[in-house]
Amino acid sequence: MATMNTSASYSGETLEIIAFRLHDQEFCVKTTTIREIRGWAPSTPIPHAPADVIGVMNLRGSVIPIIDLAQKLGMKSAVATERSAIVVAEVHNMVIGMLVDQVSDILTIPSNQVQPVPEISASFDKSFSEGIIANENGMICFLNLSKMFKGTEVEDLAA
């Protein structure tokens, strides 16, 4: 039986989300975690960095890690194009950039539109997702950045 993720149990609220594409899939995060959206710019590679870390970039005097979000989610690595964007977020008091194929929209949705991620198998880890949002254009996977990037992992990236 599917259980409701308590983080997706909102009541009578609205959520502001930013939607973006990775390959042919739509994802979103809460706008409150986002600092800014930048156009793609090459980053500086870091030797021996984790596979999902593309490199680092200078953001107004601060060096921040750039994450290949597709690879972080277990997808084929993203290939940056002129439509790609860096979504700069603050997670666990650290600033990171996430490479996405393109930013789609900023939406305000009723919180009851967030449905739980179905149980697929006992070994299926759905902790990266707050839930699924079904709309007229398809489905959007609502990501939980705090769970995707554990506090120590983000600190290791910034070290």
CORJO-V852968 format. One record per residue. N is the residue number from 1. PHI is phi in whole degrees, -180 to 180 (* if undefined). PSI is psi in whole degrees, -180 to 180 (none if undefined). D_LAST is the distance of its C-alpha to the last C-alpha in whole Angstrom. Layout:
BEGIN
[[N & PHI & PSI & D_LAST] [N & PHI & PSI & D_LAST]]
END
This chain:
BEGIN
[[1 & * & 135 & 42] [2 & -73 & 136 & 39] [3 & -110 & 148 & 37] [4 & -82 & 128 & 36] [5 & -69 & 122 & 32] [6 & -61 & -27 & 33] [7 & -68 & -20 & 30] [8 & -97 & 5 & 32] [9 & -90 & 84 & 35] [10 & -103 & 153 & 36] [11 & -133 & 116 & 39] [12 & 66 & 13 & 41] [13 & -100 & 171 & 38] [14 & -117 & 154 & 36] [15 & -120 & 136 & 33] [16 & -100 & 125 & 32] [17 & -129 & 155 & 30] [18 & -113 & 126 & 28] [19 & -102 & 143 & 29] [20 & -148 & 163 & 28] [21 & -109 & 142 & 29] [22 & -130 & 116 & 27] [23 & 56 & -124 & 30] [24 & -105 & 20 & 33] [25 & -115 & 149 & 32] [26 & -103 & 135 & 31] [27 & -132 & 164 & 28] [28 & -152 & 162 & 27] [29 & -140 & 162 & 25] [30 & -66 & 139 & 26] [31 & -66 & -23 & 26] [32 & -65 & -20 & 25] [33 & -89 & -11 & 21] [34 & -94 & 132 & 21] [35 & -94 & -43 & 21] [36 & -168 & 169 & 22] [37 & -124 & 128 & 23] [38 & -121 & 152 & 23] [39 & -68 & 161 & 25] [40 & -65 & 136 & 23] [41 & -142 & 139 & 22] [42 & -58 & 148 & 20] [43 & -111 & 167 & 17] [44 & -92 & 120 & 15] [45 & -63 & 153 & 14] [46 & -118 & 124 & 11] [47 & -61 & 139 & 13] [48 & 63 & 22 & 13] [49 & -73 & 157 & 11] [50 & -56 & 155 & 13] [51 & -58 & -31 & 16] [52 & -87 & 1 & 16] [53 & -97 & 114 & 13] [54 & -72 & -39 & 15] [55 & 163 & -153 & 13] [56 & -130 & 158 & 12] [57 & -139 & 159 & 14] [58 & -91 & 119 & 15] [59 & -115 & 95 & 16] [60 & 49 & 50 & 18] [61 & 92 & -9 & 16] [62 & -109 & 134 & 13] [63 & -88 & 123 & 10] [64 & -123 & 146 & 10] [65 & -75 & 146 & 10] [66 & -112 & 122 & 14] [67 & -103 & 135 & 15] [68 & -79 & 95 & 18] [69 & -62 & -35 & 20] [70 & -60 & -48 & 23] [71 & -66 & -38 & 21] [72 & -59 & -33 & 19] [73 & -89 & 7 & 23] [74 & 85 & 15 & 24] [75 & -98 & 172 & 26] [76 & -62 & 141 & 26] [77 & -53 & 144 & 24] [78 & -77 & 147 & 24] [79 & -113 & 117 & 26] [80 & -68 & 137 & 25] [81 & -131 & -178 & 28] [82 & -66 & -19 & 30] [83 & -90 & -10 & 30] [84 & -66 & 158 & 26] [85 & -140 & 157 & 24] [86 & -108 & 116 & 21] [87 & -93 & 114 & 21] [88 & -93 & 123 & 18] [89 & -127 & 158 & 17] [90 & -110 & 121 & 16] [91 & -131 & 125 & 15] [92 & 53 & 44 & 14] [93 & 63 & 19 & 14] [94 & -122 & 146 & 11] [95 & -98 & 130 & 12] [96 & -132 & 156 & 12] [97 & -111 & 141 & 15] [98 & -122 & 124 & 18] [99 & -76 & 125 & 20] [100 & -127 & 158 & 24] [101 & -66 & -43 & 27] [102 & -170 & 150 & 28] [103 & -85 & 131 & 29] [104 & -93 & -50 & 32] [105 & -168 & 161 & 33] [106 & -114 & 124 & 32] [107 & -125 & 150 & 34] [108 & -113 & 121 & 36] [109 & -125 & 152 & 37] [110 & -66 & 135 & 39] [111 & -62 & -26 & 36] [112 & -73 & -2 & 39] [113 & -80 & -14 & 39] [114 & -82 & 117 & 35] [115 & -104 & 152 & 37] [116 & -67 & 152 & 35] [117 & -73 & 128 & 34] [118 & -67 & 150 & 36] [119 & -72 & 126 & 36] [120 & -104 & -45 & 36] [121 & -158 & 168 & 36] [122 & -63 & -30 & 35] [123 & -90 & -3 & 32] [124 & -71 & 123 & 31] [125 & -99 & 107 & 28] [126 & -103 & 17 & 28] [127 & -67 & -22 & 25] [128 & -72 & -14 & 23] [129 & -113 & 135 & 27] [130 & -78 & -26 & 28] [131 & 158 & -168 & 32] [132 & -123 & 138 & 34] [133 & -112 & 118 & 35] [134 & -97 & 128 & 39] [135 & -137 & -177 & 40] [136 & -65 & -21 & 43] [137 & -96 & -1 & 41] [138 & 134 & -149 & 39] [139 & -121 & 146 & 36] [140 & -122 & 128 & 33] [141 & -85 & 121 & 30] [142 & -90 & 107 & 29] [143 & -84 & 150 & 25] [144 & -112 & 99 & 23] [145 & -65 & -33 & 19] [146 & -62 & -36 & 18] [147 & -83 & -29 & 20] [148 & -68 & -40 & 18] [149 & -116 & 96 & 15] [150 & -62 & 153 & 15] [151 & -52 & -46 & 12] [152 & -70 & -34 & 10] [153 & -63 & -43 & 10] [154 & -67 & -40 & 9] [155 & -62 & -40 & 6] [156 & -63 & -37 & 5] [157 & -65 & -37 & 6] [158 & -83 & -15 & 4] [159 & -72 & none & 0]]
END
